[in-house]
Each structure stands twice: as C-alpha cells, then as structure tokens.
Amino acid sequence: MSGLALWLRSLCFNVGWYAGSVVIAVAGAPVLLLPRGAVIAWARLWVAFVLWWLRVTCRLDHRIVGRANLPAGPAIIACKHQSSWETLSFTLLFDDIAIVLKRELLFIPIVGWAMARAGNIAVSRGEGAMALRGLVRQAKAAAARGRSIVIFPEGTRVAPGTRRPYHVGVAALYRQLGLPVVPVALNSGVFWGRRKFVKRPGTITMEVLPPIAPGLDRDVFMATLRERIETATDRLVDNAALEGTKKEH
C-alpha cells in the first residue's frame, strides 16, 4: 500500500473517530447520571465503534492470546504501553477493570467524567509519596470489589525497541495488595505509533503472560516483571516486522 493511501486511510479514521466520538459523547452524556454499570456499557459501545472504524478504514485488527493465564479473581495487570490503542481497548477487552491513569484526563469534558464514573484510578504524577498512597488506597478499594487493576509500569507510551525504567507504583501495588501480577506484552506501536498520524494495516497482538505470584522480594519481582514483558514484547514486535516483510513480497 502506498504512502498516500496509508495517509488518506488514517485521515479517514481520525475524522470518523473524532466525529463519532463527539456524537456518542453528547448523545450519551445523560448516562453519566446512571449507575456505574451503565457508564461502563456506554464506554464499551464507544470503544467498539472506534475499533470497528479502525478496522474498516486502516485495516488494523487485533488478537489476544493467553487469556487462560488470567486468574479467576482480581489481579494486577501490568501492560506494556506503546500506543493509544491499548488505552482504548482495555475497557472493551477485559471485564470490569480499574485503569490507573493521569488525573488530568478526568478534566476532559464528558469523556473524562465518564472515566471517573467508571471507577478508574486517577493519580497525579507530581505528588510523589502522596500520589503513591492514593494509588494504593484506590487500588485496594477496587480489588475489594473484585475488580482487577490495570497499570502501565513505564507510565507513558514507549516506541518499540525503546526501554524506559519501570516505575515504583507497580511494586507498591504488588506488595500492598498481595495479588498476582499478570504481565502483558504487545506490539501495537508497530502499527499505531506514539504521536504518529499514520496507522499501518495488520493485526496487533496482545499476549497475556503467566502471572507472578505474590511474595517475591521487590527487586526480584521488578526484574522478573521487566524480563517477561520485554522479552515477549520484542518477540511480538519482531514477528510483526517479519509478517510485514512477507506481505511486501
């Protein structure tokens, strides 16, 4: 597919994404007055529309492997973060989760309010120890209601092949909540890059890896988590690149 075709398809996606999101947000705003379950159903409808439109316009689909590795009860899901795709998709692909996100996102009209009403976990990066205590307090409350917590250990989107330190928040949750941590790897950045306008066709793979049981020493836990996520992510990125090369030929 030519560069111009990719650009035009991406433009079509962006126009439909923003226009459709405005319509869904405005039309569904009264849902914010209803119970949390209704707000989550509304959010899932919006995400389903975005992923459908992404598939139609950019020919970008997704698959999830390793779902059997998810524990029956609540867990801490620690996911690699490469793209806006996973921030959208988690609400639709996993049941009743609490996502750790930046507090500033809650100030977005309607969408941010919906994030708050859905019971996500908002933290302010600039508050240090206070933010960490708030994270643990909110995560404990979510887990007590049987909900899993989703956290991006790197704290921001990272391009494929790039490494950033894993933040202490995931270690604090692991220690304080006593729950298994489920590493999740993906290759979304190959197709929908950080701050990239063009979305490339293909299939994003998200892989749920075997959980890390509670009780490890902090340093051992962090090293294990990082090794599992990064190793699997490198493999998924390499596989995506190989598939792309085959299609070109």
Sine and cosine of phi, psi and omega as CSV:
sin_phi,cos_phi,sin_psi,cos_psi,sin_omega,cos_omega
0.00,0.00,0.73,-0.69,-0.06,-1.00
-0.94,0.34,0.32,-0.95,0.03,-1.00
-0.88,0.48,-0.61,0.79,0.02,-1.00
-0.91,0.42,-0.66,0.75,0.01,-1.00
-0.89,0.45,-0.67,0.74,0.04,-1.00
-0.88,0.48,-0.68,0.73,-0.03,-1.00
-0.91,0.42,-0.68,0.73,-0.01,-1.00
-0.92,0.39,-0.65,0.76,0.05,-1.00
-0.90,0.44,-0.65,0.76,0.02,-1.00
-0.92,0.40,-0.62,0.79,0.06,-1.00
-0.89,0.46,-0.70,0.72,0.03,-1.00
-0.87,0.49,-0.67,0.74,0.03,-1.00
-0.88,0.47,-0.75,0.66,-0.05,-1.00
-0.88,0.47,-0.68,0.73,0.00,-1.00
-0.88,0.47,-0.73,0.68,0.00,-1.00
-0.92,0.39,-0.61,0.79,0.02,-1.00
-0.87,0.49,-0.79,0.61,-0.05,-1.00
-0.93,0.37,-0.70,0.72,-0.02,-1.00
-0.91,0.42,-0.73,0.69,0.01,-1.00
-0.90,0.44,-0.62,0.79,0.00,-1.00
-0.91,0.41,-0.62,0.78,0.04,-1.00
-0.89,0.46,-0.71,0.70,-0.01,-1.00
-0.89,0.46,-0.74,0.67,-0.01,-1.00
-0.90,0.44,-0.65,0.76,-0.01,-1.00
-0.91,0.42,-0.76,0.66,-0.05,-1.00
-0.92,0.39,-0.71,0.70,-0.03,-1.00
-0.91,0.42,-0.53,0.85,-0.06,-1.00
-0.99,-0.14,0.05,1.00,-0.04,-1.00
-0.79,0.61,-0.63,0.78,0.02,-1.00
-0.86,0.50,-0.34,0.94,0.02,-1.00
-0.88,0.48,-0.44,0.90,0.00,-1.00
-0.86,0.50,-0.35,0.94,0.01,-1.00
-1.00,0.07,-0.15,0.99,-0.04,-1.00
-1.00,-0.03,0.12,-0.99,0.04,-1.00
-0.86,0.51,0.31,-0.95,-0.09,-1.00
-0.83,0.55,-0.60,0.80,0.00,-1.00
-0.86,0.52,-0.61,0.79,0.02,-1.00
-0.93,0.36,-0.61,0.79,0.03,-1.00
-0.90,0.43,-0.67,0.74,0.01,-1.00
-0.91,0.42,-0.66,0.75,0.03,-1.00
-0.88,0.48,-0.64,0.77,0.04,-1.00
-0.90,0.44,-0.70,0.72,0.02,-1.00
-0.89,0.45,-0.64,0.77,0.02,-1.00
-0.91,0.42,-0.57,0.82,0.07,-1.00
-0.89,0.45,-0.69,0.73,0.01,-1.00
-0.89,0.45,-0.72,0.70,-0.01,-1.00
-0.91,0.42,-0.64,0.77,0.03,-1.00
-0.86,0.50,-0.64,0.77,0.06,-1.00
-0.89,0.45,-0.73,0.69,-0.04,-1.00
-0.88,0.48,-0.72,0.70,-0.03,-1.00
-0.93,0.37,-0.58,0.81,0.08,-1.00
-0.90,0.43,-0.70,0.71,-0.01,-1.00
-0.92,0.39,-0.57,0.82,0.07,-1.00
-0.89,0.46,-0.66,0.75,0.01,-1.00
-0.93,0.37,-0.64,0.77,-0.04,-1.00
-0.94,0.35,-0.72,0.69,-0.11,-0.99
-1.00,0.09,-0.71,0.71,-0.11,-0.99
-0.97,-0.24,-0.04,1.00,-0.03,-1.00
0.83,0.55,0.61,0.79,0.00,-1.00
-0.93,-0.36,0.92,-0.40,-0.04,-1.00
-0.93,-0.37,-0.13,-0.99,0.00,-1.00
-0.50,-0.87,0.32,-0.95,0.13,-0.99
-0.55,-0.83,0.47,-0.88,0.04,-1.00
-0.85,-0.52,0.77,-0.64,0.05,-1.00
-0.87,-0.50,0.47,-0.88,0.06,-1.00
0.99,0.10,0.34,0.94,0.00,-1.00
-0.84,0.54,-0.48,0.88,-0.01,-1.00
-0.89,0.46,-0.27,0.96,0.01,-1.00
-0.98,0.18,-0.15,0.99,0.03,-1.00
-0.96,0.27,0.79,-0.62,0.05,-1.00
-0.90,0.43,0.33,-0.94,-0.01,-1.00
-0.93,0.37,-0.58,0.81,-0.02,-1.00
-0.99,-0.15,-0.24,-0.97,0.00,-1.00
-0.91,0.42,0.50,-0.86,0.00,-1.00
-0.50,-0.87,0.16,-0.99,0.13,-0.99
-0.98,-0.20,0.89,-0.46,-0.01,-1.00
-0.99,-0.16,0.93,-0.36,-0.04,-1.00
-0.97,-0.23,0.93,-0.36,-0.18,-0.98
-0.91,-0.41,0.64,-0.77,0.19,-0.98
-0.87,0.49,0.57,-0.82,-0.07,-1.00
-0.80,-0.60,0.95,-0.33,-0.01,-1.00
-0.86,-0.52,-0.30,0.96,-0.23,-0.97
-0.43,-0.90,0.23,-0.97,0.15,-0.99
-0.94,0.34,-0.30,0.95,-0.07,-1.00
-0.84,0.54,-0.75,0.67,-0.07,-1.00
-0.94,0.33,-0.49,0.87,0.04,-1.00
-0.92,0.40,-0.53,0.85,0.08,-1.00
-0.97,0.24,-0.73,0.69,-0.26,-0.96
-0.96,0.27,-0.50,0.87,-0.10,-0.99
-0.83,0.56,-0.64,0.77,-0.03,-1.00
-0.87,0.49,-0.56,0.83,-0.03,-1.00
-1.00,0.04,-0.58,0.81,-0.17,-0.99
-1.00,0.06,-0.31,0.95,-0.01,-1.00
-0.80,-0.60,0.54,-0.84,-0.10,-1.00
-0.99,0.13,0.78,-0.63,0.19,-0.98
0.65,0.76,0.92,0.40,-0.01,-1.00
-0.96,-0.26,0.32,-0.95,0.12,-0.99
-0.90,-0.43,0.91,-0.42,-0.08,-1.00
-1.00,-0.09,0.74,-0.67,0.08,-1.00
-0.98,0.20,0.85,-0.53,-0.06,-1.00
-0.63,-0.78,0.21,-0.98,0.01,-1.00
-0.94,0.33,0.70,-0.72,-0.01,-1.00
-0.85,0.53,-0.54,0.84,-0.04,-1.00
-0.86,0.50,-0.45,0.89,-0.02,-1.00
-0.91,0.41,-0.42,0.91,-0.03,-1.00
-0.94,0.34,-0.25,0.97,-0.02,-1.00
-1.00,0.06,-0.07,1.00,0.05,-1.00
-0.94,0.34,0.80,-0.59,-0.03,-1.00
-0.82,0.57,0.71,-0.71,0.06,-1.00
0.92,0.40,-0.87,0.50,-0.03,-1.00
-0.89,0.45,-0.74,0.68,0.03,-1.00
-0.91,0.43,-0.63,0.78,0.04,-1.00
-0.90,0.44,-0.62,0.79,0.04,-1.00
-0.91,0.42,-0.62,0.79,0.05,-1.00
-0.86,0.51,-0.65,0.76,0.01,-1.00
-0.94,0.35,-0.71,0.70,-0.02,-1.00
-0.91,0.41,-0.45,0.89,0.01,-1.00
-0.97,0.25,-0.16,0.99,0.06,-1.00
1.00,0.05,0.48,0.88,0.07,-1.00
-0.97,0.24,0.16,-0.99,-0.10,-1.00
-0.96,-0.30,0.93,-0.38,-0.05,-1.00
-0.98,-0.17,0.75,-0.66,0.03,-1.00
-0.75,-0.66,0.50,-0.87,0.06,-1.00
-0.97,-0.25,0.87,-0.50,-0.10,-0.99
-0.90,0.44,-0.45,0.89,-0.12,-0.99
-1.00,0.06,0.06,1.00,-0.11,-0.99
-0.98,-0.18,0.06,1.00,0.11,-0.99
0.83,0.55,-0.83,-0.56,-0.07,-1.00
-0.88,0.48,-0.56,0.83,0.02,-1.00
-0.90,0.44,-0.66,0.75,0.03,-1.00
-0.90,0.43,-0.62,0.79,0.00,-1.00
-0.91,0.42,-0.67,0.74,0.04,-1.00
-0.90,0.43,-0.63,0.77,0.04,-1.00
-0.90,0.43,-0.64,0.77,0.04,-1.00
-0.86,0.51,-0.76,0.65,-0.03,-1.00
-0.90,0.43,-0.66,0.75,-0.01,-1.00
-0.88,0.47,-0.72,0.69,-0.01,-1.00
-0.93,0.37,-0.61,0.79,0.00,-1.00
-0.92,0.39,-0.63,0.78,0.05,-1.00
-0.88,0.47,-0.66,0.75,0.00,-1.00
-0.91,0.42,-0.66,0.75,0.02,-1.00
-0.91,0.41,-0.70,0.71,-0.01,-1.00
-0.90,0.44,-0.58,0.81,0.03,-1.00
-0.89,0.46,-0.42,0.91,0.04,-1.00
-1.00,-0.05,0.18,0.98,0.06,-1.00
0.99,0.12,0.27,0.96,-0.05,-1.00
-0.99,-0.16,0.59,-0.81,0.11,-0.99
-1.00,0.10,0.45,-0.89,-0.03,-1.00
-0.94,-0.33,0.77,-0.64,0.06,-1.00
-0.97,-0.24,0.79,-0.61,0.03,-1.00
-0.70,-0.72,0.61,-0.80,0.08,-1.00
-0.98,-0.19,0.97,-0.23,-0.14,-0.99
-0.83,0.55,-0.50,0.86,-0.02,-1.00
-0.99,0.16,-0.28,0.96,0.10,-1.00
0.99,0.15,-0.15,0.99,-0.01,-1.00
-0.36,-0.93,0.22,-0.97,0.02,-1.00
-0.94,0.33,0.67,-0.75,-0.05,-1.00
-0.77,-0.63,0.77,-0.64,-0.03,-1.00
-0.91,0.42,0.53,-0.85,0.05,-1.00
-0.80,0.60,0.69,-0.72,-0.01,-1.00
1.00,0.06,-0.09,1.00,-0.01,-1.00
-0.98,-0.21,0.57,-0.82,0.01,-1.00
-0.89,-0.45,0.67,-0.74,0.13,-0.99
-0.73,-0.69,0.43,-0.90,0.01,-1.00
-0.89,0.46,0.53,-0.85,0.12,-0.99
-1.00,0.08,0.76,-0.65,-0.07,-1.00
-0.97,0.25,0.30,-0.95,-0.09,-1.00
-0.96,0.27,-0.24,0.97,-0.05,-1.00
-0.85,0.53,-0.67,0.74,-0.02,-1.00
-0.92,0.40,-0.58,0.82,0.05,-1.00
-0.93,0.37,-0.62,0.78,0.04,-1.00
-0.89,0.45,-0.68,0.74,0.03,-1.00
-0.90,0.43,-0.67,0.74,0.00,-1.00
-0.86,0.50,-0.68,0.73,-0.05,-1.00
-0.97,0.26,-0.68,0.73,-0.13,-0.99
-0.99,0.14,-0.52,0.86,-0.08,-1.00
-1.00,-0.02,-0.39,0.92,0.00,-1.00
0.90,0.43,0.52,0.85,0.00,-1.00
-0.95,-0.32,0.40,-0.91,0.11,-0.99
-0.92,0.39,0.52,-0.86,0.06,-1.00
-0.95,-0.31,0.81,-0.58,-0.02,-1.00
-0.97,-0.22,0.94,-0.33,0.06,-1.00
-0.95,0.31,0.61,-0.79,0.04,-1.00
-0.75,-0.66,0.80,-0.60,0.03,-1.00
-0.94,-0.34,0.38,-0.93,0.04,-1.00
-0.32,-0.95,0.13,-0.99,0.02,-1.00
-0.75,-0.66,0.51,0.86,-0.08,-1.00
-0.87,0.50,-0.51,0.86,-0.04,-1.00
-0.92,0.40,-0.33,0.95,0.05,-1.00
-0.92,0.39,-0.54,0.84,-0.11,-0.99
-0.97,-0.24,-0.59,0.81,-0.03,-1.00
-0.77,-0.64,1.00,0.05,-0.14,-0.99
-0.96,0.27,0.34,-0.94,0.05,-1.00
-0.89,0.46,0.84,-0.54,-0.01,-1.00
0.85,0.53,0.49,0.87,0.03,-1.00
-0.96,-0.27,0.73,-0.69,0.00,-1.00
-0.97,0.25,-0.67,0.75,-0.09,-1.00
-0.98,0.19,0.76,-0.65,0.12,-0.99
-0.96,-0.27,0.78,-0.63,-0.09,-1.00
-1.00,-0.10,0.56,-0.83,0.00,-1.00
-0.94,0.35,0.43,-0.90,0.01,-1.00
0.54,-0.84,-0.36,-0.93,-0.01,-1.00
-0.74,-0.67,0.91,-0.41,0.09,-1.00
-0.94,0.33,0.73,-0.69,0.06,-1.00
-0.93,-0.36,0.80,-0.60,0.14,-0.99
-0.92,-0.38,0.80,-0.60,-0.05,-1.00
-0.88,-0.47,0.85,-0.52,0.06,-1.00
-1.00,0.04,0.87,-0.49,-0.10,-1.00
-0.99,-0.12,0.28,-0.96,0.01,-1.00
-0.84,0.55,0.62,-0.78,-0.06,-1.00
-0.94,0.33,0.43,-0.90,0.12,-0.99
-0.99,-0.14,0.87,-0.50,-0.07,-1.00
-0.93,0.36,0.45,-0.89,0.05,-1.00
-0.90,0.44,0.36,-0.93,0.16,-0.99
0.96,-0.29,-0.08,1.00,0.01,-1.00
-0.97,0.24,0.44,-0.90,0.18,-0.98
-0.86,0.52,0.54,-0.84,-0.09,-1.00
-0.83,0.56,-0.75,0.66,-0.05,-1.00
-0.90,0.43,-0.64,0.77,0.02,-1.00
-0.91,0.42,-0.68,0.73,0.02,-1.00
-0.86,0.50,-0.76,0.65,-0.05,-1.00
-0.89,0.46,-0.65,0.76,0.02,-1.00
-0.91,0.41,-0.65,0.76,0.01,-1.00
-0.92,0.40,-0.71,0.70,0.00,-1.00
-0.87,0.49,-0.75,0.66,-0.04,-1.00
-0.89,0.45,-0.69,0.72,-0.03,-1.00
-0.89,0.46,-0.67,0.74,-0.03,-1.00
-0.92,0.38,-0.73,0.69,-0.04,-1.00
-0.92,0.40,-0.74,0.67,-0.09,-1.00
-0.94,0.35,-0.62,0.78,0.01,-1.00
-0.90,0.43,-0.73,0.68,0.00,-1.00
-0.92,0.40,-0.62,0.78,0.01,-1.00
-0.90,0.44,-0.70,0.72,0.04,-1.00
-0.85,0.52,-0.65,0.76,0.01,-1.00
-0.90,0.43,-0.69,0.72,0.00,-1.00
-0.91,0.41,-0.63,0.77,0.03,-1.00
-0.91,0.42,-0.69,0.72,0.02,-1.00
-0.89,0.45,-0.66,0.75,0.01,-1.00
-0.89,0.45,-0.64,0.77,0.01,-1.00
-0.91,0.42,-0.67,0.75,0.02,-1.00
-0.90,0.43,-0.63,0.78,0.00,-1.00
-0.91,0.40,-0.67,0.74,0.02,-1.00
-0.90,0.44,-0.62,0.79,0.02,-1.00
-0.91,0.41,-0.63,0.77,0.03,-1.00
-0.91,0.42,-0.64,0.77,0.02,-1.00
-0.90,0.44,-0.64,0.77,0.00,-1.00
-0.91,0.41,-0.58,0.82,0.00,-1.00
-0.92,0.40,-0.42,0.91,-0.01,-1.00
-0.98,-0.20,0.00,0.00,0.00,0.00
